[in-house]
Amino acid sequence: MTTARPAVPSVGLASTLAVHGGTPVSASPVPFMLPKLAEADIAAATAVLHSGMLRAAKKCEELETRIAQLSGAKHAMTCANGTCALQLAYEPLFQPGDDILVPAWSYIATAAMLVARGCNPIFVDANPQTGQIDMADAARRITPKTRGIAATHMYGCPVDIDAVQSLASAKGLKVVYDAAQAHLSTWHGKGIGQFGDAVTYSFYATKNLATGEGGMTTCNDDALARQIRLLRSHGETDKYLHEQVGYNYRMNDIAGAIGCSRLDRLPAETDARRAAAKRYEQIIASTPAIARSLRALSITPGAVSAYHLFTIKLDLSTLTVSRDEFAKALLAEGVPNAVHYPRSLPQQPAFAKHLGNQKPWPVAEDLARSVLSLPMHHGLGEAHFAIVAEALAKVCTAYAR
């Protein structure tokens, strides 16, 4: 990937938008993501199929060992998906009736599995600059029954881990980090697996490390690791000997093999994502028409993001349209985009009966109205950036207030 700045035309920006019948910036859309398997991934899966050993076995064990090493964790346990990974972390650490601090701005699984455990989700507002959990707000929302923090590394960027651990230490709280989007992200140069009581990952088909379905829970405590392994496979300690009741949350070696193969490329692909994020930041900073109306969400100081997503926030006061109308116009110009997310978690009907008298979450609600994710993957090149730059400038100019 080169570092030359893409040219942004200085004329024609006020031309008719494609959504209104004009000519699009590009007739061929920029790929929003790049989930395609490489031939090596297919060969790895095929080798498992030929072996007949389809259950969780050597490839899952290899994936566990390698991710533990890369993230700085002592133990890693594969499982069926990222939601199961959260459940496996929550069950040994939290008890029914516990109040658990959880982001108001996150994917639903982070909070839903707390409810499944019988815990009370205490929703915490977001930091307006980063979109991460606001730890000052978290401190204000602690109750006498608060026993833990479930913090999401949103969009691939670590939260302020020092602030999370400081509050947890002061109040005696357990910490689970939801890193479903944050493979290979770091905190002050250290792998995120070194922090908290447990860290959970997703290997869903669109994640930076994707196996179709799959997940993992990591930790650094021997007793907790043993408990998670028991829960993962019916509490089994020997064949047909069950120490406790558990679940069947095992991964399989087909997914494990795909994960190991893709992990070979993940460091380079993550570097490419980080380079792409810098290009986007250059485009925004160098184009007044764009910079006037939007900004990238900030990265937590001390964090290095894995950039699962590159998410911008529109300044709707500078525009004559809503976020959804802006997104539709950008798509028509050849730039696919997505909203992560259209509702804060307290706005989800699923949590209506769990809110009680909790205070509002104005930042999370504002994010739900104004964020938009641009194409982000390791295959973006200068031609793609030029399309995005021109399309953003065109739409921002056409809708400028």
Number of C-alpha atoms within 10 A of each C-alpha: 11 8 12 8 14 18 14 20 12 9 8 9 19 13 14 15 21 19 16 9 9 12 14 23 22 18 11 11 17 23 17 16 20 14 15 10 13 12 10 12 21 14 14 22 21 14 14 21 13 9 8 9 15 17 16 17 15 15 25 24 17 16 24 22 16 14 22 22 15 16 21 19 23 17 21 27 26 29 29 21 24 26 22 26 29 30 23 28 28 23 18 13 16 21 16 13 15 20 23 28 28 25 32 30 30 25 18 19 17 27 26 19 21 25 18 14 16 16 22 23 27 27 27 32 28 27 19 17 15 21 28 29 29 24 23 15 15 20 15 9 16 17 13 7 11 21 22 22 25 25 29 27 25 26 25 26 29 29 27 21 21 13 13 24 18 13 17 18 12 8 14 13 22 20 26 26 28 28 27 30 29 28 30 25 25 22 22 12 10 16 19 26 31 19 22 22 18 29 29 32 27 32 26 19 14 17 21 30 29 21 26 17 18 27 26 29 33 32 26 20 13 10 9 18 22 14 17 24 23 21 24 25 18 19 21 18 13 8 6 9 10 14 13 14 12 18 16 14 21 23 23 22 25 25 28 30 27 27 26 23 24 21 19 10 11 18 15 12 19 22 15 21 24 21 18 25 21 13 21 21 15 15 24 21 15 14 16 13 19 23 19 17 22 21 18 21 17 15 20 19 12 15 20 21 27 27 28 25 26 22 25 19 22 24 16 17 11 14 20 14 14 15 20 16 13 21 22 16 25 26 19 23 28 21 27 20 20 18 19 20 19 17 20 26 28 27 16 11 9 12 16 11 8 16 15 10 6 12 12 14 20 14 19 28 20 15 23 21 19 22 26 25 20 23 21 24 24 19 14 20 16 17 12 18 21 19 23 27 25 24 26 28 25 28 25 27 19 18 18 17 12
